[in-house]
Structure formats: structure tokens, C-alpha cells
Amino acid sequence: MTVLIVAEHNGKQLATATLNAITAAQKLGEVHVLVAGSDCLNLVEQVSKINGVAKVLHADAPHFAELLAEEIAPLVVSLAAPYTHLVAAASAFGKNIMPRVAALLDCSQVSDLTEIVDEKTFVRPIYAGNAFVTVQSDEPKLVLTIRASAFSAAVSGSQNAPIEAVMATPAQDLSRFVGRELTASDRPELTQARVVVSGGRAFGSAEQFDALLTPLADTLGAAIGASRAAVDAEYAPNDMQVGQTGKIVAPELYFAIGISGAIQHTAGMQDSKIIVAINKDPDAQIFNVADFGIVGDLFEIVPELTKQLQNR
Ligand SMILES: Cc1cc2nc3c(=O)[nH]c(=O)nc-3n(C[C@H](O)[C@H](O)[C@H](O)COP(=O)(O)OP(=O)(O)OC[C@H]3O[C@@H](n4cnc5c(N)ncnc54)[C@H](O)[C@@H]3O)c2cc1C
């Protein structure tokens, strides 16, 4: 079995989700990584040092610079012949590219894997993460996307995997990169943070959300998350949403504060190692997934908790 992983990157650094995918793919067979880009030889060399990578394929062309799905999908298809599995992380990048690859190759995709049982058998969440299904496919070639939070990140070692330059497919010119707006923040990225503090509708306003959660997050070195109700009420920006239609997180420690625990929210955080819930309703659903629960008013508990942590 040989696996081709499609690398997600910004031209300088590999996305952590691709490192998680490299770990997952090692269970399938020999791992090759495709780095498509423009003038990114340093990155290609970094990838060749990652443990578990047997070969790096490097496709260099100006039209690969922004990793547009319309350009990358035909490239992956052009390289697909020797591979049994074509893999990417189930990030926005992977979700954009891999279904196109599956459609162009007319083969099946298995999405958002949380476990690889063997090369044909996979576990994935269904019903917003409320159940897990084991699926098996006998097709000779499969397209897979990997849930990054379910696998550890591969690390760099002292090896230097061979780098092979591959032929760039011609520019498709079906889409054009216009611009990218990135949120600048000193906080850890939500999906990679060791600690996440998330707030819900109960905060009542953007000012209170910020005034209570920011000091707690600063004290813990945490990323801030939010329920969809908090995002819809504009207490927090869209990219902070945790859940089925937001980000999937699995930190060491997750605080759900003033969040009821609807399945669409827990789908995005229930794999966290330790979950602490603060809610004034003792019957709130969030307590069903919590390791530690505090029943009470967040407006009293959160400032007190922050104070106690600061005095440690
Ligand atoms: C298709 C679909 C996709 C969705 N995707 C997502 C998603 O990705 N992420 C997501 O979060 N939701 C998602 N939702 C919405 C989800 O169903 C819930 O509506 C949402 O999670 C509720 O947010 P909440 O818990 O903040 O608000 P509420 O349900 O209003 O809960 C507020 C909680 O705060 C508690 N509370 C109130 N005051 C206080 C206080 N002073 N101190 C302590 N506790 C207090 C209450 O007891 C309550 O439990 C989705 C829904 C649908 C239909």
C-alpha cells in the first residue's frame, strides 16, 4: 500500500493538520507527501525531515501558489495512478480538494476518519458525532480525509526523505485568488490550543464575553471558543465557533461556560481530554460530557476562578 498525502501549507510552514494526517496514514502503508506550491523549496526540505515520510513529491508552478482547489485537484489526479489511498486532513483545504479528486477519479471518499482499523476499514462520526460508524470499502483506490484532532502530529527527525520533482499540470484558470483576510492574534490557534475556554449565549453581550473570558484565557494561555448562539449574537467572531458547523477541537482542557451542551456543540469538543462545565442549570446537557461540573452563576464563578488561578 502506498499513500499520497496532499500537504496543506502557507508556503513556509506545513499546517499541523497535515502532520496529524501523516501520523494517521502510516497505518495504511508507505507515506508520500505532495507539496504543491510556488518557490517553496525550504518547506519541501522541512517535509522531507518528518518522521514517517518516505518520499516528498514537489510540484512547483506559479498557479499552485495559493493552493486553489481547481488547480490542485487535477495535479493530484495526474499523480494518483500508483497510490492506493489519497489522503488529506479534513480541514477546509481537504474538504475543498478531496471530493473533486474522488469525483475526477470516479472512486469513493471516506470522510473525517477518527480511526483506521486497516487499509479498507475506517471509523468515522455520524449524526453530528453522536455515533461512530465503521465502514469498509473494497475499492482498489480510496480518497480519505482525516479528522486531525483524532491523531497526534508527526514530528521531525534526522532523516532526509528523497525529494522528487513532479510535472506541474497546466493552469486551469477556472478561479482566481483575490485576497485573504487573516485574524491576527497572540493566542494559540483554536484547533491546536492545549486549553480552550468557550462561552455561550449566557454571557449576554460581546462586552461581557470579552470582559470575563479574556482574563481567564490570558491566565491559562488558552484559545477562546464560542457556541453558535454566542457567534450568532455577535459576542464572538465566526472563526471562534466550536461544533458541528464550526471547528473541531480536542484540547487537554476545555471549559464550556454558559453553554447548554446541544449535540451540535458537543460534536466539536467531546474528544477533549478534560471538560469543565459551568452552568447555572444543574440539568444542563453539558454536564453529561463534563468531567468536572460547577453549578452556579458564571458572572460570579468566572471572575473568582480567574482570581484563584492568578494567585496560584
Ligand atoms: C444544523 C445546526 C448546526 C449547528 N452547529 C452548531 C455548532 O457548530 N456549534 C454550536 O455551538 N451550536 C451549533 N448549533 C446550535 C445548537 O443547536 C445550539 O442552539 C447552541 O449550541 C446553543 O448555544 P448555547 O449553549 O450558547 O445557548 P443556550 O442553548 O441558550 O444555552 C445557554 C446556557 O447557559 C446557561 N446559563 C444561562 N445563564 C447563565 C449564567 N448566568 N451562569 C451560568 N450558566 C448560565 C443556561 O442554563 C443554558 O444551559 C447548530 C444547530 C443546527 C440546527
The ligand as an ORCA input file, in Angstrom:
! r2SCAN-3c Opt
* xyz 0 1
  C     -27.541     22.423     11.703
  C     -27.110     23.021     13.005
  C     -25.762     23.210     13.228
  C     -25.325     23.752     14.433
  N     -23.979     23.907     14.656
  C     -23.570     24.352     15.861
  C     -22.172     24.464     16.157
  O     -21.306     24.193     15.322
  N     -21.820     24.893     17.390
  C     -22.727     25.218     18.359
  O     -22.340     25.606     19.475
  N     -24.062     25.134     18.087
  C     -24.489     24.736     16.863
  N     -25.820     24.698     16.612
  C     -26.752     25.310     17.583
  C     -27.063     24.423     18.766
  O     -28.154     23.578     18.452
  C     -27.458     25.280     19.996
  O     -28.540     26.114     19.644
  C     -26.318     26.156     20.515
  O     -25.164     25.378     20.727
  C     -26.740     26.785     21.834
  O     -25.760     27.667     22.275
  P     -25.635     27.980     23.831
  O     -25.436     26.704     24.579
  O     -24.611     29.051     23.984
  O     -27.036     28.664     24.181
  P     -28.268     28.143     25.013
  O     -28.780     26.864     24.473
  O     -29.208     29.299     25.112
  O     -27.655     27.806     26.440
  C     -27.221     28.772     27.352
  C     -26.831     28.034     28.629
  O     -26.320     28.961     29.568
  C     -26.838     28.645     30.847
  N     -26.847     29.915     31.613
  C     -27.668     30.981     31.450
  N     -27.311     31.970     32.279
  C     -26.241     31.514     32.992
  C     -25.422     32.082     33.998
  N     -25.615     33.333     34.449
  N     -24.408     31.339     34.511
  C     -24.190     30.059     34.082
  N     -24.936     29.477     33.105
  C     -25.942     30.203     32.577
  C     -28.231     28.091     30.614
  O     -28.615     27.251     31.693
  C     -28.012     27.319     29.300
  O     -27.658     25.974     29.580
  C     -26.275     24.150     15.419
  C     -27.634     23.959     15.170
  C     -28.047     23.410     13.988
  C     -29.511     23.212     13.751
*
